[in-house]
Amino acid sequence: MFLKFIKSPINAGAAAMIIGLIAVPIVSAVTRKPEDAFLNDLFSSYEQKVTVRRAHSLEDED
């Protein structure tokens, strides 16, 4: 909030969103794509089967 335009929290939020909309495509264009092996390792936890005990179900309510 060092600029007079950004004194208001609403203006600061709007400026942050606009800067993000500009910065993300630029950074994406400059950086290289991650390797497939890295991405597969990164998201491998989604392939694990997880069993959860449930004590309450929304289906039981009428």
Rosetta constraint file for C-alpha pairs under 8 A:
AtomPair CA 1 CA 6 HARMONIC 5.00 0.50
AtomPair CA 1 CA 7 HARMONIC 5.31 0.50
AtomPair CA 1 CA 8 HARMONIC 7.92 0.50
AtomPair CA 1 CA 12 HARMONIC 7.02 0.50
AtomPair CA 2 CA 6 HARMONIC 6.96 0.50
AtomPair CA 2 CA 7 HARMONIC 7.44 0.50
AtomPair CA 3 CA 7 HARMONIC 6.77 0.50
AtomPair CA 5 CA 11 HARMONIC 6.92 0.50
AtomPair CA 6 CA 11 HARMONIC 5.34 0.50
AtomPair CA 6 CA 12 HARMONIC 4.87 0.50
AtomPair CA 6 CA 15 HARMONIC 7.65 0.50
AtomPair CA 7 CA 11 HARMONIC 7.18 0.50
AtomPair CA 7 CA 12 HARMONIC 7.12 0.50
AtomPair CA 8 CA 12 HARMONIC 6.23 0.50
AtomPair CA 9 CA 13 HARMONIC 6.10 0.50
AtomPair CA 10 CA 14 HARMONIC 6.20 0.50
AtomPair CA 11 CA 15 HARMONIC 6.02 0.50
AtomPair CA 12 CA 16 HARMONIC 6.13 0.50
AtomPair CA 13 CA 17 HARMONIC 6.25 0.50
AtomPair CA 14 CA 18 HARMONIC 6.23 0.50
AtomPair CA 15 CA 19 HARMONIC 6.04 0.50
AtomPair CA 16 CA 20 HARMONIC 6.06 0.50
AtomPair CA 17 CA 21 HARMONIC 6.16 0.50
AtomPair CA 18 CA 22 HARMONIC 6.37 0.50
AtomPair CA 19 CA 23 HARMONIC 5.91 0.50
AtomPair CA 20 CA 24 HARMONIC 5.85 0.50
AtomPair CA 21 CA 25 HARMONIC 7.22 0.50
AtomPair CA 22 CA 26 HARMONIC 6.74 0.50
AtomPair CA 23 CA 27 HARMONIC 6.08 0.50
AtomPair CA 24 CA 28 HARMONIC 6.02 0.50
AtomPair CA 25 CA 29 HARMONIC 6.05 0.50
AtomPair CA 26 CA 30 HARMONIC 6.29 0.50
AtomPair CA 27 CA 31 HARMONIC 6.07 0.50
AtomPair CA 28 CA 32 HARMONIC 7.69 0.50
AtomPair CA 34 CA 38 HARMONIC 6.75 0.50
AtomPair CA 34 CA 39 HARMONIC 6.95 0.50
AtomPair CA 35 CA 39 HARMONIC 6.55 0.50
AtomPair CA 36 CA 40 HARMONIC 6.05 0.50
AtomPair CA 37 CA 41 HARMONIC 6.16 0.50
AtomPair CA 38 CA 42 HARMONIC 6.03 0.50
AtomPair CA 39 CA 43 HARMONIC 6.18 0.50
AtomPair CA 40 CA 44 HARMONIC 5.76 0.50
AtomPair CA 43 CA 47 HARMONIC 7.89 0.50
AtomPair CA 44 CA 48 HARMONIC 7.43 0.50
AtomPair CA 56 CA 60 HARMONIC 7.85 0.50
AtomPair CA 57 CA 61 HARMONIC 7.52 0.50
